[in-house]
Amino acid sequence: MLLVIDIGNTNIVFGVYDGDELTHYWRISSDTDRASDEYGLILIQLLNVNDLEYGDIDDVIIASVVPKLTHTIPTMCERYLNITPIIVGTGTKTGINIRYDNPKEVGADRIVNSVAGYEHYGGPLIIVDIGTAISFDVINEKGDYLGGAIAPGIGIASDALFMRTSKLPKVELTDPSRVIGRTTIQSMQSGIIFGYIGLIDGMIERILEEMGTTVENTKVLGTGGFSRLIIQQSKYINELDIMLTLKGLKLIYEKNRK
């Protein structure tokens, strides 16, 4: 069995592959103050609840965008699983040509998503990862990673609105029933959700124009924790794959396993 770990700014997602099948996955909050022992106990509990043991795990691969946890989680793997994990980064075989000015600047999550996206959906492809940040990643028909864009995420915008204003409350991020809100909460939900739909669709239009292609000839793929809020209203996102990063980790593992 292979344990894949996606370490994001808001959540850590653990997945277990039994052969080619993703049999289990769990999402916990990212906490840089937790020690490796705490994460080890959490992982053991998650495994045990699903009738698994740490001895069932044969190997581990990790993608991380949180530097502190890039040390903590591998230490946990070595201590509790007796496994030195593969960490996606410089020197990792990905099978994708990164046409960034400095390829080392590209986040591990963006590369992993691009590997999975091209493998499963082909190109040209635009991946919109709607998480703590919103990233747009562009892959051409040859499978080359061309680059993309990054914007503040929906959660960041919601928190900023609450923290930087005197009277506006913290609101739950749900799909608004109408654009014209009749309460302060409805108005904030409308502004945040529909505002970000406009941002995302506007960026996709500009990317398509710069690529010289159309949405009819391009797969536009949504992923990330907030993607379900957006995809139903977006004019251009035509596929949803919440497990994209875990799929990419499995593919990269196959290219790098000992």
Secondary structure, 3 states (H helix, E strand, C coil): CEEEEEECCCEEEEEEEECCEEEEEEEEECCCCCCHHHHHHHHHHHHHHCCCCHHHCCEEEEEECCHHHHHHHHHHHHHHHCCCCEECCCCCCCCCEECCCCHHHCCHHHHHHHHHHHHHHCCCEEEEEECCEEEEEEECCCCEEEEEEEEECHHHHHHHHHHCCCCCCCCCCCCCCCCCCCCHHHHHHHHHHHHHHHHHHHHHHHHHHHHCCCHHHCEEEEECCCHHHHHCCCCCCCEECCCHHHHHHHHHHHHHCC
